[in-house]
Amino acid sequence: MVPDNNADGVAGHGFKLAPAVGKVLARSVLGIETNVDITPYRLARFAEGELPTGACGIGSIS
């Protein structure tokens, strides 16, 4: 089973954002409230058939 708390597949931006992603992910794993809503990035969205929809339309999360 793969946990919902993961930080893979972030490509080039992930390298630059790694400190922030690490902090948010660590807080999430520890059950501490984060200042960023990470529910759009949950692994379960694939099983639920939910498409991310952000300011730039379907497929974007913003």
VMD Tcl script that builds the backbone (N, CA, C; Angstrom):
set m [mol new atoms 186]
animate dup $m
set s [atomselect $m all]
$s set {name element resname resid chain x y z} {
  {N N MET 1 A 0.836 -1.182 0.000}
  {CA C MET 1 A 0.000 0.000 0.000}
  {C C MET 1 A 0.884 1.249 0.000}
  {N N VAL 2 A 0.542 2.206 -0.819}
  {CA C VAL 2 A 1.284 3.464 -0.891}
  {C C VAL 2 A 0.550 4.495 -0.034}
  {N N PRO 3 A 1.249 5.151 0.880}
  {CA C PRO 3 A 0.585 6.147 1.725}
  {C C PRO 3 A 0.167 7.371 0.923}
  {N N ASP 4 A -0.831 8.095 1.427}
  {CA C ASP 4 A -1.268 9.327 0.774}
  {C C ASP 4 A -0.221 10.422 0.887}
  {N N ASN 5 A 0.637 10.340 1.870}
  {CA C ASN 5 A 1.642 11.375 2.082}
  {C C ASN 5 A 2.895 11.025 1.298}
  {N N ASN 6 A 3.002 11.548 0.085}
  {CA C ASN 6 A 4.200 11.305 -0.720}
  {C C ASN 6 A 4.530 12.564 -1.515}
  {N N ALA 7 A 5.757 12.637 -1.945}
  {CA C ALA 7 A 6.203 13.828 -2.672}
  {C C ALA 7 A 6.988 13.410 -3.904}
  {N N ASP 8 A 6.423 12.519 -4.690}
  {CA C ASP 8 A 7.116 12.092 -5.901}
  {C C ASP 8 A 6.465 12.718 -7.133}
  {N N GLY 9 A 7.186 12.702 -8.228}
  {CA C GLY 9 A 6.637 13.211 -9.483}
  {C C GLY 9 A 6.560 14.723 -9.559}
  {N N VAL 10 A 7.486 15.422 -8.937}
  {CA C VAL 10 A 7.431 16.879 -8.956}
  {C C VAL 10 A 8.334 17.514 -10.009}
  {N N ALA 11 A 9.085 16.722 -10.763}
  {CA C ALA 11 A 9.931 17.171 -11.874}
  {C C ALA 11 A 10.908 18.265 -11.453}
  {N N GLY 12 A 11.230 19.169 -12.354}
  {CA C GLY 12 A 12.230 20.202 -12.096}
  {C C GLY 12 A 11.850 21.170 -11.001}
  {N N HIS 13 A 10.580 21.509 -10.915}
  {CA C HIS 13 A 10.149 22.435 -9.869}
  {C C HIS 13 A 10.370 21.841 -8.486}
  {N N GLY 14 A 10.296 20.519 -8.382}
  {CA C GLY 14 A 10.475 19.854 -7.094}
  {C C GLY 14 A 11.833 20.126 -6.487}
  {N N PHE 15 A 12.853 20.238 -7.318}
  {CA C PHE 15 A 14.194 20.525 -6.811}
  {C C PHE 15 A 14.228 21.885 -6.131}
  {N N LYS 16 A 13.614 22.860 -6.758}
  {CA C LYS 16 A 13.609 24.214 -6.195}
  {C C LYS 16 A 12.686 24.329 -4.985}
  {N N LEU 17 A 11.597 23.577 -5.007}
  {CA C LEU 17 A 10.599 23.677 -3.943}
  {C C LEU 17 A 10.775 22.636 -2.850}
  {N N ALA 18 A 11.837 21.821 -2.922}
  {CA C ALA 18 A 12.029 20.714 -1.983}
  {C C ALA 18 A 11.947 21.120 -0.513}
  {N N PRO 19 A 12.552 22.218 -0.078}
  {CA C PRO 19 A 12.437 22.578 1.343}
  {C C PRO 19 A 10.990 22.816 1.774}
  {N N ALA 20 A 10.223 23.515 0.960}
  {CA C ALA 20 A 8.826 23.790 1.307}
  {C C ALA 20 A 7.990 22.510 1.246}
  {N N VAL 21 A 8.206 21.696 0.221}
  {CA C VAL 21 A 7.475 20.434 0.096}
  {C C VAL 21 A 7.796 19.531 1.283}
  {N N GLY 22 A 9.063 19.471 1.669}
  {CA C GLY 22 A 9.463 18.658 2.814}
  {C C GLY 22 A 8.797 19.108 4.099}
  {N N LYS 23 A 8.728 20.412 4.308}
  {CA C LYS 23 A 8.103 20.947 5.523}
  {C C LYS 23 A 6.608 20.627 5.559}
  {N N VAL 24 A 5.916 20.849 4.459}
  {CA C VAL 24 A 4.482 20.570 4.409}
  {C C VAL 24 A 4.214 19.079 4.575}
  {N N LEU 25 A 5.006 18.255 3.913}
  {CA C LEU 25 A 4.826 16.811 4.001}
  {C C LEU 25 A 5.103 16.315 5.422}
  {N N ALA 26 A 6.153 16.811 6.058}
  {CA C ALA 26 A 6.470 16.410 7.430}
  {C C ALA 26 A 5.350 16.794 8.381}
  {N N ARG 27 A 4.825 17.990 8.231}
  {CA C ARG 27 A 3.719 18.421 9.092}
  {C C ARG 27 A 2.494 17.550 8.862}
  {N N SER 28 A 2.231 17.196 7.614}
  {CA C SER 28 A 1.089 16.343 7.292}
  {C C SER 28 A 1.226 14.966 7.932}
  {N N VAL 29 A 2.408 14.372 7.822}
  {CA C VAL 29 A 2.659 13.046 8.389}
  {C C VAL 29 A 2.506 13.069 9.911}
  {N N LEU 30 A 2.934 14.163 10.526}
  {CA C LEU 30 A 2.850 14.279 11.986}
  {C C LEU 30 A 1.471 14.693 12.480}
  {N N GLY 31 A 0.557 14.973 11.532}
  {CA C GLY 31 A -0.796 15.365 11.912}
  {C C GLY 31 A -0.912 16.811 12.350}
  {N N ILE 32 A 0.072 17.620 11.968}
  {CA C ILE 32 A 0.072 19.044 12.292}
  {C C ILE 32 A -0.536 19.802 11.112}
  {N N GLU 33 A -1.370 20.773 11.414}
  {CA C GLU 33 A -2.018 21.552 10.355}
  {C C GLU 33 A -0.974 22.245 9.488}
  {N N THR 34 A -1.214 22.239 8.190}
  {CA C THR 34 A -0.307 22.912 7.264}
  {C C THR 34 A -0.926 24.229 6.816}
  {N N ASN 35 A -0.096 25.126 6.317}
  {CA C ASN 35 A -0.619 26.394 5.814}
  {C C ASN 35 A -0.952 26.312 4.322}
  {N N VAL 36 A -0.805 25.116 3.750}
  {CA C VAL 36 A -1.104 24.874 2.344}
  {C C VAL 36 A -2.101 23.720 2.263}
  {N N ASP 37 A -3.166 23.894 1.494}
  {CA C ASP 37 A -4.137 22.820 1.310}
  {C C ASP 37 A -3.557 21.789 0.348}
  {N N ILE 38 A -3.259 20.594 0.850}
  {CA C ILE 38 A -2.654 19.564 0.005}
  {C C ILE 38 A -3.659 18.497 -0.429}
  {N N THR 39 A -4.934 18.676 -0.107}
  {CA C THR 39 A -5.927 17.666 -0.500}
  {C C THR 39 A -6.019 17.476 -2.015}
  {N N PRO 40 A -5.802 18.500 -2.851}
  {CA C PRO 40 A -5.862 18.251 -4.293}
  {C C PRO 40 A -4.773 17.290 -4.780}
  {N N TYR 41 A -3.721 17.106 -3.983}
  {CA C TYR 41 A -2.593 16.271 -4.382}
  {C C TYR 41 A -2.657 14.858 -3.813}
  {N N ARG 42 A -3.751 14.504 -3.116}
  {CA C ARG 42 A -3.837 13.194 -2.469}
  {C C ARG 42 A -3.861 12.078 -3.507}
  {N N LEU 43 A -3.260 10.964 -3.154}
  {CA C LEU 43 A -3.176 9.814 -4.046}
  {C C LEU 43 A -4.558 9.241 -4.368}
  {N N ALA 44 A -5.464 9.308 -3.432}
  {CA C ALA 44 A -6.796 8.733 -3.607}
  {C C ALA 44 A -7.590 9.399 -4.733}
  {N N ARG 45 A -7.159 10.575 -5.183}
  {CA C ARG 45 A -7.916 11.265 -6.247}
  {C C ARG 45 A -7.995 10.428 -7.518}
  {N N PHE 46 A -6.993 9.578 -7.762}
  {CA C PHE 46 A -7.017 8.746 -8.963}
  {C C PHE 46 A -8.106 7.689 -8.867}
  {N N ALA 47 A -8.216 7.037 -7.717}
  {CA C ALA 47 A -9.244 6.015 -7.509}
  {C C ALA 47 A -10.634 6.642 -7.515}
  {N N GLU 48 A -10.723 7.886 -7.066}
  {CA C GLU 48 A -12.007 8.595 -7.013}
  {C C GLU 48 A -12.383 9.182 -8.367}
  {N N GLY 49 A -11.456 9.186 -9.313}
  {CA C GLY 49 A -11.730 9.742 -10.631}
  {C C GLY 49 A -11.848 11.255 -10.625}
  {N N GLU 50 A -11.245 11.902 -9.657}
  {CA C GLU 50 A -11.330 13.351 -9.548}
  {C C GLU 50 A -10.229 14.016 -10.362}
  {N N LEU 51 A -10.613 14.879 -11.260}
  {CA C LEU 51 A -9.640 15.620 -12.053}
  {C C LEU 51 A -9.292 16.909 -11.333}
  {N N PRO 52 A -8.007 17.231 -11.225}
  {CA C PRO 52 A -7.646 18.495 -10.594}
  {C C PRO 52 A -8.088 19.656 -11.474}
  {N N THR 53 A -8.685 20.652 -10.864}
  {CA C THR 53 A -9.127 21.826 -11.612}
  {C C THR 53 A -8.718 23.074 -10.843}
  {N N GLY 54 A -7.846 23.851 -11.447}
  {CA C GLY 54 A -7.372 25.079 -10.831}
  {C C GLY 54 A -7.728 26.276 -11.662}
  {N N ALA 55 A -7.072 27.375 -11.389}
  {CA C ALA 55 A -7.346 28.633 -12.076}
  {C C ALA 55 A -7.088 28.532 -13.582}
  {N N CYS 56 A -6.206 27.609 -13.982}
  {CA C CYS 56 A -5.874 27.469 -15.396}
  {C C CYS 56 A -6.663 26.353 -16.074}
  {N N GLY 57 A -7.677 25.823 -15.400}
  {CA C GLY 57 A -8.541 24.818 -15.995}
  {C C GLY 57 A -8.244 23.398 -15.522}
  {N N ILE 58 A -8.854 22.425 -16.190}
  {CA C ILE 58 A -8.692 21.013 -15.823}
  {C C ILE 58 A -7.240 20.585 -16.012}
  {N N GLY 59 A -6.731 19.871 -15.034}
  {CA C GLY 59 A -5.363 19.393 -15.084}
  {C C GLY 59 A -4.376 20.297 -14.368}
  {N N SER 60 A -4.837 21.438 -13.930}
  {CA C SER 60 A -3.954 22.338 -13.178}
  {C C SER 60 A -4.454 22.464 -11.755}
  {N N ILE 61 A -3.522 22.567 -10.841}
  {CA C ILE 61 A -3.880 22.807 -9.443}
  {C C ILE 61 A -3.211 24.110 -9.069}
  {N N SER 62 A -4.015 25.103 -8.799}
  {CA C SER 62 A -3.454 26.408 -8.453}
  {C C SER 62 A -4.313 27.101 -7.438}
}
mol reanalyze $m
mol bondsrecalc $m
mol representation Tube
mol addrep $m
